[in-house]
Amino acid sequence: MATYLHVFHRNVFTLLSLCISLFMLACSEVKGPVAVGPIPSERQMNWQEMEYYAFIHFGINTFTDVEWGYGDKSPSLFNPSDLDCRQWAKVCKDAGMKGIILTAKHHDGFCLWPSEYTEYSVKQSPWRGGKGDLVRELSDACKEYGLKLGIYLSPWDRNHPDYGKPEYITYFRNQLRELLSDYGDIFEVWFDGANGGSGYYGGANEERRIDRRTYYDWPHTFELVRELQPNAVIFSDGGPDVRWCGNEEGWVSETNWSLLRRDEVWPGYPNYKELRTGHPDGTHWVPAEVNVSMRPGWFYHAYEDDRVKTLPELLNIYYYSFGRNGTLLINFPIDKRGLIHEIDARRIVELAEAVKADFKINLIQSATVTASNVRGNSDTYAAANVIDSTKDTYWATDDKVTKASLDITWSEPVEFNRFLVQEYIRLGQRVESFTLEAYVEDTWKEIASETTIGYKRILRFPTVLTTQVRFTINDVKGPPLISTIGFYNAPRLLTAPVVRRDKEGRVSMQAADPDADIYYTVDGTTPTLQSQKYTSDFPVEGKILIRAITANSLTGEVSPETHEQFDISRKNWKIDGDAEMENVIDGNPLTHWHQVGATMPLDLVIDLGTMYTIEGFRYLPEQSYPASGIIFNYQFYTSADNQQWKLASEGEFSNIKNNPLWQTRKFPAARARFVKFRAINNTENDAVAGYAEFDILTK
Ligand code: FUL
């Protein structure tokens, strides 16, 4: 019995000490980091993780070929021949997008769903015999393809008679209620900052200005969205959930805080450029969304079929949005058939393929990572968390730490040209600056010195070959929390190089990928990897034909060829007028000059500096969108003395509006030192002559 008692006591004692040790362990467990500054809501987190989704612009504007409708056009114009929302959804799905936002009503007030509150809708159109509902069709297609649906409802309505009066707000909210009640889950509600101005307004045809801060009583409209779609984020210039990025070109600043002094910003905020960086001292979590179109315009125009963004342009947009703590909302202008145009569809899939290739293998998987400091030396916050693929684990430091680093080592040398890093943003955006260094040829070499990280930051740089990298966080708002790190070796992007010659006659070449090499010839032969390699710009006085390719010298892969024929250098040319006139002969098609007169014709007179035998000219109209002063009818004169002029050529540049490319005209050779290019009229019939470039052809 005594023995049993002894055993019993011993067991109780063991159990007690076990409990005590467990209790002590629990007490000594490392405390988790606390939030620093504003943090995202669950709906904002869900939205941020979508990363990439589509915008659709479609409506009467598609059929009238304008960007902003006045609100006076007949609904009978809306008549797509082959509308198929499943085609839109398939393209978006194939492109890797997670949702689609539809312009249910743009500024012209035409509704793509049969709203009960207006007749200005698909109800009055011939499409589907007036029985169609485009929002329904898209909502169904999204469900079928596993995409989320978002709604753009323009606050500005140039059709509605009550716009500008309090009654319109009721109308606007009624429409919002319809859209947010009848079509299932909505992930984002998009309120445009463009508001108030001229319009049809039920036949009043007048200018109606509103106070953008107060007219819409936004707080109550936002409440309505919360009531009907509690999981939807609300977009406007200043949130409340998602902010505009301050441009429509497809980028957000490298320094990009997901924070905003939200109460200072409203839709139509004049200091909108601040939205490109956010406010480091922001009071609320309001991350940026980058909205950009596949083409210059938001709505479809056939003349932009050859102006769809190129793959290098789209890749830049990808890296300047996703790669800078933004999400990407990319717009497809639906064509008159009711489809995403084949060119846009192909291009967006090319982007998806290029991105997939860029991020194919994460080299961190074969690396060892050690940290300068780990929170409480606990495994929960270990450096290894940046390698695992779970987004909820992270490397954290002790609270007092303000500077910390990760050393990343490989047993064999690796090559990479992309670096990806993510903060654990659920507890706030903290990192203010960081550097990336690599151990190359026995020294530490800085690869990048950058500012913010946020949800995701991706850096592109020339390929590095190394076995050791150091990622250092230099300045923080609170101890850093890093959830993911990645190193990738993206393939070279091989597109035909851009070859230019400036006014001084210097020829320069540029590849879309800084890692790629350029090879060229000047003797008319086909360029190969054995041709001259381009290293820096060089002067060329006279006429020259340059043929160039971009290549991956290691694999031998080459791009399509660029073929540029330059005439005499324009070094000694003189044009009388303001400094901007130089843009006409600077060799850069992206700069331009406008000559504005009271009436047409307008003359551009150039002194070539010496006599030449001239047999033609080339004219390139302004390349930006929308361009002005596109010359249609012209005359071209030559002169030896700037007194006696001889007409050498005249005519029209047919289809120049739809296709504003280089226009070349040849004529019987003439000796001259002066040339005069006369704009007789332009495509808009106003008194403006616009030029991106002008050149002559000599014999
Ligand atoms: C702008 C609008 O005025 C454009 O037409 C387009 O809808 C774009 C997304 O937002 O502010």
Residues whose N, C-alpha, C, O or C-beta is under 5 A from the ligand:
A	BS01	FUL	E67 D192 A194 W298
